[in-house]
Amino acid sequence: MRFTKMQGLGNDYVYVSLFSETVWDPAELAVRISQPHYGVGADGLVLIGPSEKADFSMRIFNADGSESEMCGNAIRCIGKYVRERGLTDRDAVTLETGGGICRLNLAMNGGKVDSVTVDMGKPVLDPAKIPVLSGSSTVKVAALAQTAFCVSMGNPHAVFFVDNPGAVPLSELGPAIENDPVFPRRTNVEFVRAVSPDHLTVRVWERGAGATLACGSGACAALVAAVLTGRSGKQASVALPGGELQISWDADGHIRQTGPATFVFDGEWPD
């Protein structure tokens, strides 16, 4: 089975094109192929396929085998993949995800995709749709005596504002919050500092993957929470351990994220 490893700000996945390959059990494969040392090593597995609703489809499986609805960094990488591998000749494509259809605009430079802007749609604040077992989009969890601002960007997020994201014991708090019963489908977790109205710093614990260097949907969720709590304007640079994304909450109510996507290597999995 041929695969390609790609990364967006260090958020790395193994990508397989279903236009040329067959994956019989993606959840099981995601666990094996994602293992460092014993596998390729990645945050998960992404399948690129056809769609009846959009130009392409995406399925994403975390390193623990669970399926996720959405990943902003993976979406950007798919934009680069389909354009540079000749699956499309257009600079604007649509992608069907478990969180809805996303629109991608590809910025070209010398025949290569330099960056990708993804329309992530409108943020969801209805507790039942995030989902969170609360009467509002804010909730307290057992692991941390602090209010989380909850939002869905096609997948659930719990955002905490802290003075120093780098000092947060992520390996301790991350899994405890992710698996808190108040989140019936678990949750991604962001620890955020609003440095200024146009600059946020974020550390992420991703549902099913753990601590990652970046999370595109998490950066979007962080901006939404910062705007709605009066900490940020509607455009900001969001600094994650792996680099920066540009996030905007535009007049049409949609969140857009812009950032890079990078090929790492191609390989062949023995199965």
C-alpha positions as CSV (number, residue, x, y, z in Angstrom):
1,M,0.0,0.0,0.0
2,R,1.5,3.3,-1.1
3,F,1.2,6.3,1.3
4,T,2.4,9.8,1.8
5,K,3.4,11.4,5.0
6,M,2.5,15.1,5.3
7,Q,2.5,17.7,8.0
8,G,0.9,21.0,8.7
9,L,2.9,22.9,11.4
10,G,4.1,19.6,12.7
11,N,0.6,18.0,12.9
12,D,1.6,14.9,10.9
13,Y,-0.6,12.3,9.3
14,V,-0.2,9.3,6.9
15,Y,-2.2,10.0,3.8
16,V,-3.6,7.2,1.5
17,S,-5.4,7.9,-1.8
18,L,-8.4,5.7,-2.3
19,F,-8.2,6.5,-6.0
20,S,-5.4,4.0,-6.2
21,E,-5.3,2.0,-2.9
22,T,-7.8,0.0,-0.8
23,V,-7.9,0.2,3.0
24,W,-10.0,-2.6,4.5
25,D,-9.8,-1.7,8.2
26,P,-8.7,2.0,8.5
27,A,-9.1,2.0,12.3
28,E,-6.8,-0.9,12.8
29,L,-4.3,0.4,10.3
30,A,-4.3,3.8,11.9
31,V,-3.2,2.3,15.2
32,R,-0.3,0.3,13.6
33,I,0.9,2.9,11.1
34,S,0.8,5.8,13.6
35,Q,3.2,4.1,16.1
36,P,6.6,5.7,16.5
37,H,9.5,3.3,16.1
38,Y,7.2,0.4,15.1
39,G,5.2,2.1,12.4
40,V,5.6,5.3,10.3
41,G,4.9,7.5,13.3
42,A,2.1,10.0,13.0
43,D,-0.9,11.6,14.7
44,G,-3.2,9.4,12.6
45,L,-4.3,8.2,9.2
46,V,-6.1,10.2,6.5
47,L,-8.0,8.7,3.6
48,I,-8.5,10.8,0.5
49,G,-11.4,9.6,-1.7
50,P,-14.2,10.5,-4.1
51,S,-17.4,12.2,-3.0
52,E,-20.9,12.6,-4.3
53,K,-21.2,16.0,-2.6
54,A,-17.8,17.6,-3.2
55,D,-14.7,17.3,-5.3
56,F,-13.1,15.0,-2.8
57,S,-13.7,13.4,0.6
58,M,-11.7,12.9,3.7
59,R,-11.8,10.4,6.5
60,I,-9.5,10.8,9.4
61,F,-8.6,8.2,12.0
62,N,-6.6,9.2,15.1
63,A,-3.6,7.3,16.4
64,D,-5.8,5.4,18.8
65,G,-8.1,4.2,16.0
66,S,-11.0,6.5,16.7
67,E,-12.5,8.4,13.8
68,S,-12.6,12.1,13.9
69,E,-14.9,14.5,12.0
70,M,-12.5,17.2,11.2
71,C,-8.8,18.3,11.1
72,G,-7.8,21.8,9.8
73,N,-4.2,20.9,9.2
74,A,-5.1,17.7,7.4
75,I,-7.5,19.6,5.2
76,R,-4.7,22.0,4.1
77,C,-2.5,19.0,3.4
78,I,-5.2,17.4,1.2
79,G,-5.4,20.6,-0.8
80,K,-1.7,20.4,-1.5
81,Y,-1.9,16.7,-2.3
82,V,-4.7,16.7,-4.8
83,R,-3.3,19.7,-6.6
84,E,0.3,18.7,-6.8
85,R,-0.4,15.0,-7.4
86,G,-2.6,15.9,-10.4
87,L,-6.0,14.9,-9.0
88,T,-7.2,18.4,-9.9
89,D,-6.0,21.3,-11.9
90,R,-8.1,23.9,-10.1
91,D,-6.9,26.3,-7.3
92,A,-10.3,26.1,-5.5
93,V,-11.7,22.7,-4.4
94,T,-14.4,21.4,-2.1
95,L,-13.8,18.6,0.5
96,E,-16.4,16.5,2.2
97,T,-15.6,15.8,5.8
98,G,-17.4,14.3,8.8
99,G,-18.0,17.9,10.0
100,G,-19.4,19.2,6.7
101,I,-18.1,20.4,3.3
102,C,-15.1,22.7,3.4
103,R,-13.9,25.0,0.7
104,L,-10.2,25.3,0.0
105,N,-8.4,28.1,-1.9
106,L,-4.9,27.1,-2.9
107,A,-2.2,29.9,-3.2
108,M,0.2,28.8,-5.9
109,N,3.9,29.7,-6.2
110,G,5.9,28.3,-9.1
111,G,3.5,25.5,-9.7
112,K,3.5,24.4,-6.0
113,V,0.9,25.1,-3.3
114,D,2.4,27.7,-1.1
115,S,-0.4,27.9,1.4
116,V,-4.0,26.9,1.8
117,T,-7.0,28.9,3.1
118,V,-9.8,26.7,4.4
119,D,-13.4,27.9,4.9
120,M,-14.2,26.0,8.1
121,G,-17.8,27.1,8.2
122,K,-19.7,28.7,11.0
123,P,-18.8,27.8,14.6
124,V,-21.5,25.8,16.5
125,L,-22.3,27.1,20.0
126,D,-25.5,25.0,20.7
127,P,-24.5,22.7,23.6
128,A,-26.5,19.8,22.2
129,K,-24.7,20.1,18.9
130,I,-21.1,20.5,20.2
131,P,-22.0,18.3,22.1
132,V,-21.6,19.1,25.8
133,L,-23.9,18.2,28.7
134,S,-24.6,21.7,29.8
135,G,-27.2,24.3,29.6
136,S,-24.8,26.7,27.9
137,S,-21.5,26.7,25.9
138,T,-19.5,27.1,29.1
139,V,-18.9,24.3,31.6
140,K,-16.6,23.3,34.5
141,V,-14.8,20.0,34.5
142,A,-13.6,17.9,37.4
143,A,-10.0,18.1,36.5
144,L,-9.7,21.9,36.5
145,A,-11.6,24.4,38.6
146,Q,-11.9,26.7,35.7
147,T,-14.6,27.4,33.1
148,A,-14.2,26.0,29.7
149,F,-15.7,27.7,26.6
150,C,-17.0,25.0,24.4
151,V,-17.4,25.3,20.6
152,S,-17.7,22.9,17.7
153,M,-15.7,23.5,14.5
154,G,-17.1,20.3,13.0
155,N,-15.5,18.6,16.0
156,P,-15.8,19.4,19.7
157,H,-13.4,21.8,21.6
158,A,-13.0,22.9,25.1
159,V,-11.1,26.2,25.4
160,F,-9.4,27.3,28.6
161,F,-7.8,30.8,29.0
162,V,-4.6,30.7,31.1
163,D,-1.7,33.0,31.8
164,N,1.0,30.6,30.5
165,P,0.0,27.7,28.2
166,G,3.5,26.4,28.4
167,A,3.2,25.8,32.1
168,V,0.1,23.7,31.8
169,P,0.7,20.0,32.7
170,L,-0.8,18.9,29.4
171,S,-0.2,15.1,29.8
172,E,-2.1,15.2,33.1
173,L,-5.0,17.6,32.3
174,G,-5.4,16.7,28.6
175,P,-6.7,13.2,29.0
176,A,-8.7,14.0,32.1
177,I,-10.6,16.8,30.3
178,E,-10.9,14.9,27.0
179,N,-12.7,12.0,28.7
180,D,-14.8,14.0,31.2
181,P,-18.4,12.6,31.2
182,V,-19.7,16.1,30.4
183,F,-18.4,15.6,26.8
184,P,-20.4,12.6,25.4
185,R,-18.1,12.3,22.3
186,R,-15.0,13.3,24.2
187,T,-13.4,16.6,23.3
188,N,-10.3,18.4,22.0
189,V,-8.7,20.7,24.6
190,E,-7.0,24.1,24.0
191,F,-5.1,26.2,26.6
192,V,-5.0,29.7,25.3
193,R,-3.4,33.0,26.2
194,A,-4.6,36.2,24.5
195,V,-1.3,38.1,24.1
196,S,-3.1,41.0,22.3
197,P,-6.3,41.5,20.3
198,D,-4.6,40.1,17.2
199,H,-2.3,37.4,18.7
200,L,-3.1,34.2,20.6
201,T,-0.8,31.4,21.8
202,V,-2.3,27.9,22.1
203,R,-1.3,24.5,23.3
204,V,-3.5,21.6,22.2
205,W,-4.5,18.2,23.5
206,E,-6.2,16.4,20.6
207,R,-8.9,13.9,21.1
208,G,-7.6,10.5,20.3
209,A,-4.0,11.7,19.5
210,G,-2.8,13.4,22.6
211,A,-0.4,16.4,22.6
212,T,0.2,17.7,19.1
213,L,2.3,20.5,17.6
214,A,-0.7,22.1,16.0
215,C,-4.5,21.9,15.5
216,G,-6.2,23.9,12.8
217,S,-9.7,23.5,14.1
218,G,-8.4,24.1,17.6
219,A,-6.9,27.4,16.5
220,C,-10.3,28.4,15.0
221,A,-12.1,27.4,18.3
222,A,-9.6,29.5,20.3
223,L,-10.3,32.5,18.2
224,V,-14.1,32.1,18.5
225,A,-13.8,31.7,22.3
226,A,-11.4,34.7,22.5
227,V,-13.8,36.9,20.5
228,L,-16.9,35.9,22.5
229,T,-15.1,36.6,25.8
230,G,-13.8,40.0,24.7
231,R,-10.2,38.9,24.5
232,S,-9.6,39.2,20.8
233,G,-10.6,40.9,17.5
234,K,-12.0,38.8,14.7
235,Q,-8.6,38.4,13.0
236,A,-5.6,37.0,14.8
237,S,-2.3,35.1,14.4
238,V,-2.5,32.0,16.4
239,A,0.8,30.6,17.6
240,L,1.0,26.9,18.3
241,P,4.1,24.9,19.2
242,G,4.6,24.0,15.5
243,G,4.1,27.4,14.0
244,E,1.5,30.1,13.3
245,L,-1.9,30.1,11.6
246,Q,-3.9,33.1,10.4
247,I,-7.5,32.8,11.6
248,S,-10.4,35.2,10.7
249,W,-14.0,35.3,11.6
250,D,-15.5,36.9,8.6
251,A,-18.6,39.0,7.9
252,D,-20.4,36.0,6.5
253,G,-20.0,34.3,9.9
254,H,-17.5,31.7,8.6
255,I,-14.2,31.0,10.2
256,R,-11.2,30.8,7.8
257,Q,-7.8,29.5,8.5
258,T,-4.7,30.0,6.4
259,G,-1.4,28.1,6.8
260,P,1.2,25.9,5.1
261,A,1.2,22.2,4.2
262,T,4.3,20.2,3.6
263,F,5.2,16.9,2.0
264,V,7.5,14.8,4.2
265,F,8.0,11.5,2.2
266,D,6.3,8.8,0.2
267,G,6.5,5.2,1.3
268,E,5.0,1.7,0.9
269,W,3.4,-0.1,3.8
270,P,4.0,-3.9,3.7
271,D,0.3,-4.9,4.1
